[in-house]
C-alpha cells in the first residue's frame, strides 16, 4: 500500500479483516500474502491497541507476542502453516466480540446529556425559586447569565477537545491523555462526592443554601453563585 493511500485511522474491524484474510491466504497456501497481512496488522496495531488493552489484557498481550510467532512459523525453512493458521484464527475469534461491544449510538450520548441536563435544570430551578421566595426575582437574570455562560464555555471546550484529539494519531499519546484526563476526573468526582456527603442530610443542605444565599444578599453581591464551575459576579 502506498504511503499516500494509507488510512489515517484504523479500527479493530480492520485488524479482524486482516486476520481473516491472512487465515484464508494460509489455507490457500499463499504464504507470502498471508505474512504481508500479518505484518500490516503489526503496523496498524498501535492505533487500535488501546481498545483491547483496557478490556482484555490477556488478548492484548497475545496480540503483541503471538502474531510475530505466527509470522515466524510461516517464514521458517520448515513452514508450519497449520499451526500458524490456528493461531491467526484463534486471535480473530477472540477479537470479534470486542467489536460487537464497541457500539455507541446517538441514543447513548443523548441519555447522558439528558441526565446531566436534568441535574443542571434542578439546580437552576432551585436558585430561581429561592430568589423569587425572598423577593429578589429581578436577580434571576444573573442566574440565566450563568446558564448561558456555562453552555457557551462547554461548547467552546468541546470544539477545542475535538480538534486536539483529532490531531493525535499515535495510540500512546491518546492513552496518556486519556489516563491523565481520567485521573483528573476521578479526583474531581471524589472531591465533589466528599463535599456532597457532608451535605447529605436534607436539613444540613438547606441550611447551607440558606446561609450562602443570605450572605450573598446581605452583602449586596451574588458572587457566591456558581454554575457548572463558572463564577458569575453579580453587583
LUMKOL-824607 format. One record per residue: x, y, z of N, C-alpha, C in turn; residue in one letter. Coordinates in steps of 0.02 Angstrom, whole numbers. Layout:
(site (X Y Z) (X Y Z) (X Y Z) A)
...
% end
This chain:
(site (42 -60 0) (0 0 0) (44 62 0) X)
(site (30 108 -46) (71 168 -49) (56 213 9) X)
(site (106 251 29) (101 295 87) (45 345 79) X)
(site (36 372 20) (-15 422 9) (-86 395 14) X)
(site (-93 328 6) (-160 299 8) (-176 267 75) X)
(site (-130 270 123) (-141 240 189) (-195 277 226) X)
(site (-233 239 265) (-286 269 305) (-255 307 363) X)
(site (-290 359 384) (-268 398 442) (-291 367 507) X)
(site (-347 331 504) (-374 300 564) (-389 227 549) X)
(site (-384 186 601) (-398 115 595) (-443 93 652) X)
(site (-474 36 644) (-518 9 695) (-502 -65 705) X)
(site (-533 -94 756) (-524 -165 767) (-553 -205 709) X)
(site (-602 -176 674) (-630 -210 615) (-577 -221 562) X)
(site (-532 -172 554) (-478 -180 505) (-432 -238 525) X)
(site (-419 -244 590) (-375 -297 614) (-407 -366 602) X)
(site (-472 -372 618) (-504 -437 608) (-509 -456 535) X)
(site (-518 -406 491) (-520 -420 419) (-453 -446 395) X)
(site (-400 -415 421) (-333 -438 402) (-319 -508 429) X)
(site (-341 -521 490) (-331 -588 518) (-369 -641 478) X)
(site (-431 -625 462) (-471 -672 422) (-441 -682 353) X)
(site (-418 -626 323) (-387 -632 258) (-323 -673 260) X)
(site (-284 -662 313) (-222 -700 320) (-236 -775 328) X)
(site (-286 -791 368) (-304 -862 377) (-325 -893 312) X)
(site (-363 -856 272) (-385 -881 207) (-326 -891 160) X)
(site (-279 -843 160) (-220 -849 117) (-177 -909 138) X)
(site (-170 -919 202) (-130 -976 226) (-163 -1041 204) X)
(site (-230 -1044 209) (-266 -1104 189) (-256 -1118 114) X)
(site (-251 -1064 75) (-241 -1071 3) (-168 -1081 -15) X)
(site (-126 -1085 38) (-54 -1094 29) (-21 -1034 -3) X)
(site (-53 -975 3) (-24 -911 -19) (10 -880 41) X)
(site (67 -908 59) (101 -891 121) (125 -818 122) X)
(site (153 -796 66) (181 -728 64) (127 -675 76) X)
(site (69 -684 45) (15 -636 55) (-11 -638 127) X)
(site (-15 -698 154) (-36 -705 224) (11 -670 272) X)
(site (76 -676 259) (127 -644 301) (122 -568 295) X)
(site (112 -545 233) (106 -472 222) (48 -443 264) X)
(site (-7 -478 267) (-65 -454 305) (-50 -455 380) X)
(site (-13 -504 403) (5 -506 474) (53 -448 490) X)
(site (99 -434 445) (144 -378 455) (106 -312 455) X)
(site (54 -308 414) (13 -247 412) (-23 -238 479) X)
(site (-43 -294 509) (-75 -290 575) (-27 -260 626) X)
(site (35 -282 624) (85 -255 671) (95 -180 660) X)
(site (87 -158 597) (96 -88 581) (40 -45 609) X)
(site (-22 -68 602) (-79 -28 624) (-99 -41 696) X)
(site (-70 -93 726) (-89 -112 795) (-84 -55 845) X)
(site (-31 -13 844) (-27 43 893) (-87 90 890) X)
(site (-123 91 834) (-180 137 827) (-243 109 859) X)
(site (-244 44 873) (-306 14 900) (-294 -24 965) X)
(site (-232 -30 986) (-217 -72 1044) (-251 -47 1108) X)
(site (-263 19 1112) (-295 46 1172) (-363 16 1184) X)
(site (-401 1 1131) (-468 -27 1138) (-465 -97 1167) X)
(site (-410 -133 1156) (-404 -202 1179) (-372 -204 1249) X)
(site (-322 -163 1261) (-285 -166 1324) (-328 -152 1385) X)
(site (-378 -109 1377) (-421 -92 1434) (-478 -141 1445) X)
(site (-489 -187 1397) (-547 -232 1402) (-527 -306 1405) X)
(site (-470 -323 1378) (-447 -393 1380) (-371 -392 1379) X)
(site (-342 -388 1439) (-269 -381 1444) (-233 -442 1417) X)
(site (-262 -501 1425) (-230 -562 1400) (-228 -563 1324) X)
(site (-284 -545 1293) (-286 -541 1220) (-238 -488 1195) X)
(site (-233 -433 1232) (-186 -380 1213) (-115 -408 1212) X)
(site (-96 -444 1265) (-29 -473 1268) (-18 -525 1214) X)
(site (-69 -565 1199) (-62 -616 1147) (-53 -584 1078) X)
(site (-89 -530 1065) (-80 -496 1001) (-9 -470 993) X)
(site (19 -448 1048) (87 -421 1046) (140 -475 1033) X)
(site (126 -536 1056) (177 -589 1053) (162 -644 1003) X)
(site (98 -662 996) (80 -720 955) (80 -705 881) X)
(site (62 -643 862) (64 -626 790) (135 -634 762) X)
(site (186 -606 796) (255 -618 772) (273 -692 770) X)
(site (244 -731 818) (257 -803 818) (229 -835 755) X)
(site (168 -815 737) (137 -843 676) (178 -825 614) X)
(site (204 -764 613) (246 -743 556) (309 -786 553) X)
(site (339 -799 610) (399 -841 612) (385 -911 588) X)
(site (327 -939 606) (309 -1006 584) (301 -1009 509) X)
(site (277 -955 480) (266 -954 407) (330 -939 368) X)
(site (377 -905 400) (439 -886 365) (497 -933 380) X)
(site (487 -982 422) (541 -1029 438) (554 -1075 379) X)
(site (610 -1108 380) (627 -1152 325) (576 -1209 319) X)
(site (553 -1232 377) (501 -1284 378) (436 -1251 397) X)
(site (398 -1229 348) (337 -1191 360) (285 -1234 396) X)
(site (258 -1207 450) (206 -1241 488) (141 -1202 479) X)
(site (111 -1209 421) (53 -1169 404) (-8 -1186 446) X)
(site (-16 -1248 466) (-74 -1268 506) (-74 -1234 574) X)
(site (-16 -1235 606) (-12 -1203 672) (-21 -1127 666) X)
(site (9 -1098 614) (3 -1026 604) (-70 -1007 591) X)
(site (-104 -1048 550) (-174 -1034 535) (-216 -1039 598) X)
(site (-201 -1089 641) (-237 -1097 703) (-229 -1036 749) X)
(site (-168 -1010 751) (-154 -951 793) (-194 -891 768) X)
(site (-191 -880 701) (-224 -822 672) (-300 -827 681) X)
(site (-328 -886 669) (-400 -895 676) (-422 -885 748) X)
(site (-382 -909 795) (-400 -902 866) (-400 -828 887) X)
(site (-350 -791 865) (-348 -719 881) (-408 -683 851) X)
(site (-426 -701 790) (-483 -669 757) (-548 -684 796) X)
(site (-555 -746 818) (-615 -765 855) (-620 -727 921) X)
(site (-564 -715 953) (-565 -679 1017) (-574 -604 1009) X)
(site (-554 -578 951) (-562 -506 939) (-634 -487 919) X)
(site (-668 -530 885) (-734 -514 858) (-784 -491 912) X)
(site (-787 -523 971) (-834 -499 1023) (-821 -427 1045) X)
(site (-758 -406 1043) (-742 -338 1063) (-771 -287 1013) X)
(site (-773 -306 950) (-803 -262 900) (-877 -254 913) X)
(site (-910 -310 930) (-982 -308 943) (-998 -265 1004) X)
(site (-950 -260 1051) (-963 -223 1113) (-947 -149 1107) X)
(site (-920 -127 1050) (-899 -57 1044) (-954 -12 1016) X)
(site (-1014 -39 1006) (-1067 2 979) (-1086 58 1027) X)
(site (-1085 118 1002) (-1103 177 1042) (-1146 222 998) X)
(site (-1210 224 1013) (-1257 258 969) (-1272 329 993) X)
(site (-1310 364 951) (-1332 432 969) (-1375 432 1032) X)
(site (-1413 378 1040) (-1457 374 1099) (-1416 369 1163) X)
(site (-1359 335 1160) (-1316 330 1219) (-1293 400 1240) X)
(site (-1270 439 1192) (-1248 507 1206) (-1306 550 1230) X)
(site (-1365 540 1199) (-1423 580 1217) (-1445 567 1288) X)
(site (-1440 505 1310) (-1459 488 1379) (-1413 522 1430) X)
(site (-1348 525 1413) (-1301 558 1458) (-1317 632 1462) X)
(site (-1330 663 1404) (-1347 735 1403) (-1412 748 1440) X)
(site (-1460 702 1433) (-1524 711 1467) (-1515 708 1542) X)
(site (-1476 660 1565) (-1465 653 1637) (-1430 715 1666) X)
(site (-1376 735 1632) (-1338 793 1657) (-1380 857 1651) X)
(site (-1421 861 1597) (-1463 920 1589) (-1516 925 1643) X)
(site (-1544 869 1662) (-1594 870 1716) (-1564 891 1782) X)
(site (-1502 868 1795) (-1469 888 1857) (-1455 963 1858) X)
(site (-1432 989 1801) (-1419 1061 1797) (-1483 1101 1803) X)
(site (-1536 1075 1771) (-1601 1109 1774) (-1628 1111 1846) X)
(site (-1616 1059 1884) (-1637 1057 1953) (-1603 1111 1994) X)
(site (-1538 1120 1982) (-1500 1172 2018) (-1526 1241 2000) X)
(site (-1534 1252 1935) (-1559 1317 1912) (-1628 1331 1941) X)
(site (-1672 1282 1939) (-1739 1291 1966) (-1738 1308 2040) X)
(site (-1692 1276 2077) (-1687 1289 2149) (-1666 1361 2161) X)
(site (-1617 1385 2124) (-1593 1453 2132) (-1646 1504 2113) X)
(site (-1681 1491 2058) (-1733 1537 2036) (-1791 1540 2087) X)
(site (-1809 1482 2114) (-1863 1480 2164) (-1844 1517 2227) X)
(site (-1780 1510 2247) (-1758 1544 2308) (-1760 1619 2300) X)
(site (-1737 1643 2242) (-1738 1715 2230) (-1809 1742 2230) X)
(site (-1854 1705 2200) (-1924 1726 2199) (-1953 1726 2270) X)
(site (-1933 1677 2309) (-1960 1670 2377) (-1939 1728 2421) X)
(site (-1878 1753 2412) (-1854 1807 2455) (-1867 1876 2424) X)
(site (-1906 1877 2370) (-1923 1941 2340) (-1869 1973 2299) X)
(site (-1823 1932 2272) (-1769 1958 2230) (-1773 1929 2160) X)
(site (-1834 1927 2134) (-1845 1897 2067) (-1807 1935 2013) X)
(site (-1793 1999 2025) (-1757 2038 1974) (-1686 2014 1965) X)
(site (-1660 1975 2013) (-1592 1949 2007) (-1589 1884 1967) X)
(site (-1647 1858 1946) (-1647 1795 1910) (-1610 1799 1844) X)
(site (-1605 1859 1816) (-1571 1866 1752) (-1498 1845 1758) X)
(site (-1468 1853 1818) (-1398 1835 1826) (-1390 1759 1828) X)
(site (-1442 1724 1852) (-1439 1651 1851) (-1439 1628 1778) X)
(site (-1482 1658 1737) (-1485 1640 1667) (-1420 1659 1631) X)
(site (-1389 1713 1653) (-1323 1732 1625) (-1272 1677 1639) X)
(site (-1275 1650 1699) (-1229 1595 1716) (-1243 1533 1674) X)
(site (-1308 1520 1661) (-1325 1462 1619) (-1297 1470 1549) X)
(site (-1307 1529 1520) (-1282 1542 1452) (-1206 1538 1450) X)
(site (-1174 1567 1502) (-1101 1565 1505) (-1075 1493 1510) X)
(site (-1108 1453 1551) (-1088 1383 1558) (-1096 1344 1494) X)
(site (-1152 1353 1459) (-1164 1318 1396) (-1115 1340 1343) X)
(site (-1101 1406 1340) (-1054 1431 1290) (-984 1405 1302) X)
(site (-962 1407 1365) (-895 1383 1381) (-889 1308 1367) X)
(site (-942 1270 1383) (-941 1198 1371) (-936 1183 1296) X)
(site (-973 1221 1256) (-972 1211 1183) (-903 1227 1154) X)
(site (-873 1282 1177) (-807 1300 1153) (-755 1248 1173) X)
(site (-759 1224 1235) (-712 1174 1259) (-721 1109 1220) X)
(site (-783 1090 1204) (-796 1029 1166) (-763 1033 1097) X)
(site (-769 1091 1064) (-739 1100 998) (-663 1095 1003) X)
(site (-634 1128 1054) (-561 1126 1063) (-536 1055 1074) X)
(site (-571 1018 1118) (-551 950 1133) (-556 906 1070) X)
(site (-610 916 1032) (-620 876 971) (-564 889 921) X)
(site (-544 952 914) (-490 969 868) (-424 940 891) X)
(site (-410 946 956) (-347 921 983) (-342 846 975) X)
(site (-396 810 993) (-393 737 989) (-390 713 917) X)
(site (-420 749 871) (-419 729 801) (-348 734 771) X)
(site (-307 776 803) (-238 785 778) (-190 734 807) X)
(site (-214 696 857) (-171 647 889) (-181 580 856) X)
(site (-128 555 823) (-134 492 787) (-99 435 822) X)
(site (-50 450 864) (-14 398 899) (-55 371 956) X)
(site (-63 305 959) (-104 275 1012) (-76 289 1081) X)
(site (-9 289 1087) (21 302 1153) (3 372 1178) X)
(site (2 421 1132) (-15 489 1152) (-88 492 1175) X)
(site (-132 459 1138) (-202 458 1158) (-211 426 1226) X)
(site (-175 372 1238) (-182 338 1302) (-156 380 1360) X)
(site (-102 418 1348) (-76 462 1400) (-128 515 1417) X)
(site (-158 545 1366) (-208 597 1377) (-269 568 1411) X)
(site (-291 509 1389) (-349 477 1420) (-335 461 1493) X)
(site (-274 438 1507) (-256 422 1576) (-255 483 1621) X)
(site (-224 537 1596) (-221 599 1635) (-291 628 1646) X)
(site (-331 627 1592) (-400 652 1598) (-439 610 1647) X)
(site (-429 545 1646) (-464 501 1692) (-446 515 1764) X)
(site (-381 527 1777) (-359 542 1845) (-389 607 1870) X)
(site (-389 658 1826) (-419 722 1845) (-493 714 1859) X)
(site (-528 676 1816) (-600 666 1825) (-615 630 1891) X)
(site (-575 578 1905) (-585 541 1968) (-573 586 2028) X)
(site (-520 627 2025) (-505 673 2080) (-563 722 2091) X)
(site (-590 748 2036) (-646 794 2042) (-707 761 2071) X)
(site (-721 699 2048) (-780 663 2072) (-773 646 2146) X)
(site (-713 627 2168) (-702 612 2239) (-711 674 2282) X)
(site (-683 730 2257) (-690 793 2295) (-763 814 2301) X)
(site (-798 811 2245) (-869 830 2245) (-909 781 2287) X)
(site (-891 716 2281) (-927 666 2320) (-920 676 2395) X)
(site (-859 691 2417) (-848 704 2489) (-885 766 2512) X)
(site (-885 817 2469) (-920 878 2488) (-995 866 2492) X)
(site (-1022 829 2443) (-1094 814 2444) (-1112 769 2503) X)
(site (-1066 725 2520) (-1079 681 2578) (-1087 722 2642) X)
(site (-1046 774 2647) (-1051 817 2707) (-1116 855 2708) X)
(site (-1149 861 2649) (-1213 896 2646) (-1271 847 2631) X)
(site (-1259 783 2644) (-1308 732 2626) (-1373 738 2665) X)
(site (-1368 764 2725) (-1429 774 2764) (-1468 832 2734) X)
(site (-1534 821 2725) (-1576 872 2693) (-1574 938 2731) X)
(site (-1577 934 2797) (-1577 995 2837) (-1510 1031 2832) X)
(site (-1456 991 2831) (-1390 1022 2825) (-1383 1056 2758) X)
(site (-1410 1025 2705) (-1406 1055 2639) (-1447 1120 2635) X)
(site (-1507 1118 2664) (-1549 1178 2664) (-1516 1235 2703) X)
(site (-1485 1217 2759) (-1451 1269 2799) (-1393 1298 2759) X)
(site (-1357 1256 2722) (-1300 1279 2682) (-1325 1327 2628) X)
(site (-1378 1308 2591) (-1404 1350 2538) (-1429 1416 2566) X)
(site (-1466 1413 2622) (-1493 1475 2652) (-1436 1521 2674) X)
(site (-1385 1491 2704) (-1328 1530 2728) (-1293 1566 2670) X)
(site (-1280 1529 2616) (-1246 1559 2559) (-1288 1612 2525) X)
(site (-1351 1598 2516) (-1395 1647 2484) (-1404 1709 2526) X)
(site (-1416 1700 2591) (-1425 1757 2635) (-1362 1799 2639) X)
(site (-1304 1765 2640) (-1241 1801 2642) (-1232 1843 2579) X)
(site (-1249 1813 2521) (-1243 1849 2458) (-1289 1910 2456) X)
(site (-1351 1900 2480) (-1399 1955 2479) (-1380 2009 2529) X)
(site (-1353 1989 2587) (-1335 2038 2638) (-1278 2083 2616) X)
(site (-1233 2056 2577) (-1176 2095 2553) (-1192 2132 2489) X)
(site (-1252 2122 2463) (-1271 2156 2400) (-1236 2128 2341) X)
(site (-1208 2068 2347) (-1173 2038 2291) (-1191 1964 2288) X)
(site (-1196 1938 2228) (-1213 1867 2219) (-1153 1830 2188) X)
(site (-1093 1851 2206) (-1034 1820 2177) (-1023 1749 2201) X)
(site (-1060 1728 2252) (-1052 1661 2277) (-1089 1610 2234) X)
(site (-1131 1634 2188) (-1168 1588 2146) (-1120 1558 2095) X)
(site (-1125 1492 2087) (-1083 1458 2038) (-1126 1410 1998) X)
(site (-1112 1408 1934) (-1149 1361 1892) (-1100 1327 1845) X)
(site (-1098 1260 1852) (-1053 1221 1810) (-981 1246 1815) X)
(site (-962 1263 1877) (-893 1283 1893) (-874 1351 1863) X)
(site (-922 1391 1841) (-908 1458 1816) (-935 1508 1866) X)
(site (-893 1552 1892) (-915 1602 1941) (-944 1662 1904) X)
(site (-1001 1685 1928) (-1033 1744 1898) (-1039 1797 1951) X)
(site (-1006 1854 1942) (-1010 1908 1989) (-1070 1952 1973) X)
(site (-1112 1961 2023) (-1173 1999 2012) (-1173 2058 2060) X)
(site (-1167 2119 2035) (-1165 2178 2079) (-1233 2191 2111) X)
% end
